[in-house]
Amino acid sequence: MDTPIRRPAEQATRVRDLRASDADRERVVSVLGEALADGRITMEEHSERTTRAYESRTLGELTGITGDLSPEESQPILVDDRPISAFFGRMRREGRWVVPVKLPVLALFGTVELDLRDAVLQRRHIVLDSLVIGGRIRLIVPEGVQVNVTGRTILSTRELRTRPADQGPTIEIGGTLICGSIKARAPKRSFRDRMRARRGR
């Protein structure tokens, strides 16, 4: 009997190596336009950087173009797979950022807020490896995304108000939560969207 060939486990693409979209490039070009308008870069620098932006194929190539024009939290694209931590304070991540396959989250008497509406999910199944002690995790997820809490919870609360879709992406919150709370919600629908949803029933 033939011995089956063992294939190496699939490895996730590095966050910096993910392909950039046209919208990603336009975000960077918009920041360059603002920098030109207020005199932070010259016409020559604007032309050179704009060319680089439109020629960039990956998110990592795009991030270096505006690195000296705004602080990290205000960058048009955030490529950062480091753990997210909140110690007796608040840490928020929003805008265009890449959510790695497994993201460590630590909330020690603090609040971690993750806005995923414009985020890039590296996979359709994302795991938040959480350690929450007296803290809070707050998620804003797009329509169609499901949030599951699989971690061990002790004297903790959860409130999930999402609108998942069949076969949609999943955010799994694992780890350990002690005297903490988790809230996840989808953005409020406009009146028009609510009417469309009712007609579709």
C-alpha positions as CSV (number, residue, x, y, z in Angstrom):
1,M,0.0,0.0,0.0
2,D,1.4,3.4,-0.9
3,T,2.3,5.7,1.9
4,P,0.4,9.0,1.7
5,I,2.5,12.1,1.1
6,R,2.4,14.5,4.1
7,R,2.2,18.1,3.0
8,P,3.4,20.9,5.3
9,A,0.7,22.8,7.1
10,E,-0.5,25.8,5.3
11,Q,1.2,28.9,6.5
12,A,-0.4,32.3,6.7
13,T,1.0,35.0,4.4
14,R,3.0,37.6,6.3
15,V,0.9,40.6,7.0
16,R,3.3,42.9,5.1
17,D,3.1,40.6,2.0
18,L,-0.6,40.8,1.5
19,R,-1.6,42.3,-1.8
20,A,-2.7,45.9,-1.8
21,S,-6.0,47.0,-3.5
22,D,-6.7,50.0,-5.6
23,A,-8.5,51.5,-2.6
24,D,-5.4,51.0,-0.5
25,R,-3.2,52.9,-3.0
26,E,-5.7,55.7,-3.2
27,R,-5.7,56.1,0.6
28,V,-2.0,56.7,0.5
29,V,-2.2,59.1,-2.4
30,S,-4.8,61.1,-0.6
31,V,-2.4,61.6,2.4
32,L,0.3,62.6,0.0
33,G,-2.0,65.2,-1.5
34,E,-2.7,66.7,1.9
35,A,1.0,66.8,2.7
36,L,1.7,68.6,-0.5
37,A,-1.0,71.1,0.1
38,D,0.3,72.1,3.6
39,G,4.0,72.2,2.5
40,R,5.3,69.1,4.2
41,I,6.6,67.6,0.9
42,T,7.7,69.3,-2.3
43,M,6.2,68.8,-5.7
44,E,9.1,66.5,-6.6
45,E,8.7,64.4,-3.5
46,H,4.9,64.2,-4.1
47,S,5.5,63.0,-7.7
48,E,8.1,60.4,-6.6
49,R,6.0,59.0,-3.7
50,T,2.8,59.0,-5.8
51,T,4.5,56.9,-8.4
52,R,5.8,54.5,-5.8
53,A,2.2,54.2,-4.3
54,Y,0.7,53.3,-7.6
55,E,3.4,50.8,-8.3
56,S,3.2,49.1,-4.9
57,R,1.9,45.6,-5.0
58,T,1.8,44.8,-1.2
59,L,0.6,46.5,1.9
60,G,4.1,46.5,3.3
61,E,5.4,48.5,0.3
62,L,2.6,51.1,0.8
63,T,3.3,51.7,4.5
64,G,6.7,53.1,4.1
65,I,5.6,55.9,1.8
66,T,3.8,58.0,4.4
67,G,5.7,56.9,7.5
68,D,7.1,60.3,8.1
69,L,3.9,62.3,7.4
70,S,1.7,61.2,10.3
71,P,1.8,59.3,13.6
72,E,1.3,55.5,13.5
73,E,-2.3,55.6,14.6
74,S,-3.1,58.0,11.8
75,Q,-1.4,56.1,8.9
76,P,-3.7,55.4,6.0
77,I,-2.8,51.7,6.3
78,L,-1.7,50.0,9.5
79,V,0.4,46.8,9.1
80,D,1.0,45.7,12.6
81,D,0.6,42.2,14.0
82,R,2.0,43.0,17.5
83,P,-0.2,42.1,20.5
84,I,-2.7,44.7,21.5
85,S,-2.6,45.7,25.2
86,A,-4.5,48.0,27.5
87,F,-3.2,48.5,31.0
88,F,-5.6,50.7,33.1
89,G,-6.5,52.6,30.0
90,R,-7.9,52.3,26.5
91,M,-6.3,51.0,23.3
92,R,-8.3,51.5,20.0
93,R,-7.5,50.2,16.6
94,E,-9.5,51.3,13.6
95,G,-9.4,52.3,10.0
96,R,-7.6,50.3,7.4
97,W,-5.6,47.7,9.3
98,V,-4.7,44.0,8.8
99,V,-6.1,41.5,11.3
100,P,-3.7,38.6,11.6
101,V,-4.9,35.0,11.8
102,K,-4.1,35.0,15.6
103,L,-4.0,38.2,17.5
104,P,-3.0,38.3,21.2
105,V,-5.2,40.8,23.2
106,L,-4.5,41.8,26.8
107,A,-6.8,44.0,28.8
108,L,-5.7,44.5,32.4
109,F,-8.3,46.8,34.0
110,G,-8.4,48.5,30.6
111,T,-10.4,48.5,27.4
112,V,-9.4,47.2,24.0
113,E,-11.6,48.5,21.1
114,L,-11.3,46.9,17.7
115,D,-13.1,48.5,14.8
116,L,-13.2,45.9,11.9
117,R,-15.4,47.8,9.5
118,D,-12.5,48.8,7.2
119,A,-10.1,46.1,8.3
120,V,-8.5,43.4,6.2
121,L,-9.1,39.9,7.6
122,Q,-6.0,37.8,6.8
123,R,-8.2,34.7,7.0
124,R,-12.0,34.0,7.2
125,H,-11.4,32.6,10.7
126,I,-9.6,35.0,13.1
127,V,-8.7,34.1,16.7
128,L,-8.3,36.7,19.4
129,D,-6.1,35.0,22.0
130,S,-7.3,37.1,24.9
131,L,-6.3,37.6,28.5
132,V,-8.8,39.9,30.2
133,I,-8.6,40.7,34.0
134,G,-11.1,43.3,35.1
135,G,-11.1,44.7,31.6
136,R,-13.2,44.9,28.5
137,I,-13.1,44.0,24.8
138,R,-15.3,46.0,22.4
139,L,-15.7,45.0,18.8
140,I,-17.4,46.7,15.8
141,V,-17.8,44.1,13.0
142,P,-19.3,44.5,9.5
143,E,-22.5,42.8,8.6
144,G,-22.1,39.1,7.9
145,V,-19.3,38.6,10.4
146,Q,-20.0,36.1,13.3
147,V,-18.4,36.5,16.7
148,N,-18.0,33.4,19.0
149,V,-16.7,33.4,22.5
150,T,-14.9,30.1,23.2
151,G,-12.5,31.1,25.9
152,R,-12.9,30.3,29.6
153,T,-14.9,33.0,31.4
154,I,-15.1,33.6,35.1
155,L,-17.5,36.2,36.5
156,S,-17.6,37.8,33.0
157,T,-20.4,39.0,30.8
158,R,-20.9,39.0,27.0
159,E,-23.2,40.9,24.7
160,L,-23.2,39.9,21.0
161,R,-25.3,42.0,18.7
162,T,-24.0,41.1,15.3
163,R,-25.7,40.1,12.1
164,P,-23.8,37.0,10.9
165,A,-24.3,35.5,7.5
166,D,-24.1,31.8,6.4
167,Q,-20.5,31.0,5.6
168,G,-19.4,34.4,6.6
169,P,-16.2,35.3,8.4
170,T,-15.8,34.3,12.0
171,I,-14.1,36.1,14.9
172,E,-13.3,33.7,17.7
173,I,-12.6,35.1,21.1
174,G,-10.5,32.6,23.0
175,G,-8.3,32.7,26.1
176,T,-9.3,33.6,29.6
177,L,-11.6,36.3,30.9
178,I,-11.8,37.0,34.6
179,C,-14.2,39.7,35.9
180,G,-14.4,41.2,32.4
181,S,-16.8,41.8,29.6
182,I,-17.1,41.4,25.9
183,K,-19.3,43.4,23.6
184,A,-19.6,43.0,19.9
185,R,-22.0,44.8,17.6
186,A,-22.7,45.5,14.0
187,P,-23.0,49.1,12.8
188,K,-26.5,50.5,12.9
189,R,-28.5,50.1,9.7
190,S,-29.8,53.1,7.9
191,F,-33.6,53.4,7.5
192,R,-33.3,52.4,3.9
193,D,-31.3,49.2,4.8
194,R,-33.9,48.3,7.5
195,M,-36.7,48.6,5.0
196,R,-34.9,46.5,2.4
197,A,-34.3,43.8,5.1
198,R,-38.0,43.8,5.9
199,R,-39.0,43.4,2.3
200,G,-36.6,40.6,1.9
201,R,-38.2,38.5,4.7
